[in-house]
Amino acid sequence: MSVYLLFALTVLPLVFTPGPDILFIFSQVMSKGVKAGIMATLGICMGYLIHSVLVAVGIAAILISFPLLFETIRWLGIAYLLYLALSLLKSVFNTKSLQVPKAQAGSPVTKGFFTALLNPKGMLIYFAILPQFINQSGNTVAQGLILSSIFIGLCLVVYSGLSFVVAKITQNAQLDAKKQKWIDAGSGGLLMIAATWLIAN
């Protein structure tokens, strides 16, 4: 239990650290409200479930052994964030409509899923930090799944809480379509910052 507690204390600051996950959730809440933030959170947790399975079966060792593969996944994640940012920014310059249609916005769950799946920060937690807390002499699969569950649980609690906080702060900002455009611009800017931050690190 002490190992699991230590792992939780180690990754908790990383969960709170602004990165692609948090910035994506902020953009969803600012654009479409707290429900979208919660749905995005669920999508992110689902994405990290994939990482959990990969770690449990030992794929982490493969990625560490092939840096080029990791870099490829890293740049795919950056490209996806840029795509999301440009989609929001594009709506700002749309002269036909002042508000992005829900059909074009896509599912926050799906977007959250791919944001987590291609998030280098999450990969580093799973492929670099998590294995250090696994006892080689024990059941590594079970340990990996337990540690992964702890991380996903922290993400669920923290990101859901942040969704309500951001929604409360911005609830009076979504009064008309013109202000919605400014919110979309700010949301797209946040995702652009996330992509830039990943490129620089």
WOLINLIN-V474931 format. One line per field, one symbol per residue. phi: phi as a letter, one per 30 degrees, with the letter a starting at -180 (. if undefined). burial: + if it has 16 or more other C-alpha atoms within 10 Angstrom, else -. A space follows every 50 residues. Layout:
phi=???
burial=???
This chain:
phi=.ddddddddddedddddeaedddddedddddbjdeddddddddddddddd ddddddcidedddddbedddddddddddddddddddddddddcdddbdbd dddddideddddeddddcdeddddddcbdeedccdddcdddddddddddd dddddddddddddddddddcdcdccadddddddddddddddddedddddd c
burial=------++--++--+---+++++++++++++++++++++++++++++++- ++-+++-+-+--+------+--+++-++-++++++++++-++-----+++ ----+--++++++++++++++++-+++--++--+-----+--+++-++++ ++-+++-+++-+++-++------+-----++++++++++++++++--+-- -
